[in-house]
Amino acid sequence: MKNELKLTFPALFDESVKNHGQANFLSFVDEKPLTFDEVNSEVEKLKALLSKHGIKKGDRLAILSVNMPNWGISYLAITFIGAVVVPILPDFHESEIENILKHSGVKGIFVSDKLRGKI
């Protein structure tokens, strides 16, 4: 039983980082791909920042973003500390976004630069 692999998302990600650290994990058009090690480093930094700001297990954080690597990094960091992601599609109208933010009880929101005008 000691060698059992934990089947949680964070445990599976940690195992992938150990086994494939230098392999590409995330990429974006016309940008250098990010390796498992690089993404893990960014996720750890963001987890620490979230904890520093009092975000804990069960808290809700929204992500309003275009498709980009930071979306994935934010998602991983939020879920790995046990918080809940409230994803918001970028094509939602401002009133829909306001409604989601109001009723979901989020403690914060990650917003990509292109979408700041919507909040």
C-alpha positions as CSV (number, residue, x, y, z in Angstrom):
1,M,0.0,0.0,0.0
2,K,2.9,2.3,0.5
3,N,3.6,2.7,-3.2
4,E,0.1,3.4,-4.2
5,L,-0.3,6.4,-6.5
6,K,-2.7,9.0,-5.2
7,L,-5.3,9.8,-7.8
8,T,-6.0,13.4,-6.9
9,F,-5.3,16.1,-9.5
10,P,-2.5,17.7,-7.5
11,A,-0.8,14.3,-6.9
12,L,-1.1,13.3,-10.5
13,F,0.4,16.7,-11.6
14,D,3.3,16.3,-9.1
15,E,4.0,12.8,-10.5
16,S,4.0,14.2,-14.0
17,V,6.4,17.0,-13.0
18,K,8.7,14.4,-11.5
19,N,8.6,12.2,-14.6
20,H,8.4,14.8,-17.4
21,G,9.8,18.0,-15.9
22,Q,11.5,19.2,-19.0
23,A,8.7,18.1,-21.4
24,N,6.4,20.7,-22.8
25,F,3.2,21.2,-20.8
26,L,1.5,24.4,-22.0
27,S,2.0,26.3,-25.2
28,F,0.5,29.4,-26.9
29,V,0.6,30.5,-30.5
30,D,3.9,32.3,-31.3
31,E,5.3,31.8,-27.7
32,K,7.8,29.5,-26.2
33,P,6.2,26.4,-24.8
34,L,6.3,26.1,-21.0
35,T,7.6,22.8,-19.5
36,F,6.1,20.9,-16.6
37,D,8.9,22.4,-14.3
38,E,8.2,25.9,-15.4
39,V,4.4,25.6,-15.0
40,N,4.9,24.0,-11.6
41,S,7.2,26.9,-10.5
42,E,4.5,29.4,-11.5
43,V,1.7,27.4,-9.8
44,E,3.7,27.2,-6.6
45,K,4.3,31.0,-6.6
46,L,0.7,31.7,-7.2
47,K,-0.4,29.3,-4.5
48,A,1.9,31.1,-2.1
49,L,0.4,34.5,-3.1
50,L,-3.1,33.3,-2.8
51,S,-2.4,31.9,0.7
52,K,-0.7,35.2,1.7
53,H,-3.9,37.0,0.7
54,G,-6.0,34.7,2.9
55,I,-7.5,32.4,0.2
56,K,-8.1,29.0,1.6
57,K,-9.9,25.7,0.9
58,G,-13.5,26.3,-0.1
59,D,-13.1,29.9,-1.1
60,R,-14.3,30.8,-4.6
61,L,-12.2,32.7,-7.2
62,A,-13.3,33.7,-10.7
63,I,-11.3,33.5,-13.8
64,L,-12.3,35.8,-16.7
65,S,-9.7,35.4,-19.4
66,V,-9.0,34.8,-23.0
67,N,-7.4,31.5,-23.8
68,M,-3.8,31.8,-22.6
69,P,-1.3,29.8,-20.4
70,N,-2.0,32.0,-17.4
71,W,-5.6,30.7,-17.4
72,G,-4.3,27.2,-16.9
73,I,-1.7,28.2,-14.3
74,S,-4.4,30.1,-12.3
75,Y,-6.8,27.2,-12.5
76,L,-4.2,24.8,-11.2
77,A,-3.1,27.1,-8.3
78,I,-6.7,27.7,-7.2
79,T,-7.7,24.1,-7.3
80,F,-4.5,22.8,-5.7
81,I,-5.1,24.9,-2.6
82,G,-8.6,23.5,-2.4
83,A,-10.4,26.6,-3.5
84,V,-13.1,26.6,-6.2
85,V,-12.7,28.1,-9.7
86,V,-15.7,30.0,-11.0
87,P,-14.9,30.2,-14.8
88,I,-16.5,33.0,-16.7
89,L,-16.5,33.0,-20.5
90,P,-15.0,36.0,-22.2
91,D,-18.0,36.5,-24.5
92,F,-20.4,37.0,-21.6
93,H,-22.1,40.4,-21.4
94,E,-21.1,42.7,-18.6
95,S,-24.4,42.2,-16.9
96,E,-24.0,38.4,-17.0
97,I,-20.5,38.8,-15.5
98,E,-21.8,41.1,-12.7
99,N,-24.6,38.6,-11.9
100,I,-22.1,35.7,-11.7
101,L,-19.7,37.6,-9.5
102,K,-22.6,38.7,-7.2
103,H,-24.2,35.3,-6.8
104,S,-21.2,33.1,-6.7
105,G,-19.7,34.7,-3.6
106,V,-16.2,34.9,-5.1
107,K,-13.4,36.4,-3.0
108,G,-11.5,37.6,-6.0
109,I,-11.1,37.4,-9.8
110,F,-8.3,36.8,-12.2
111,V,-8.9,39.0,-15.4
112,S,-6.8,39.1,-18.5
113,D,-5.9,42.6,-19.7
114,K,-8.1,42.5,-22.8
115,L,-11.2,41.9,-20.6
116,R,-10.7,44.4,-17.8
117,G,-13.3,46.7,-19.2
118,K,-16.0,44.1,-18.6
119,I,-15.8,44.3,-14.8
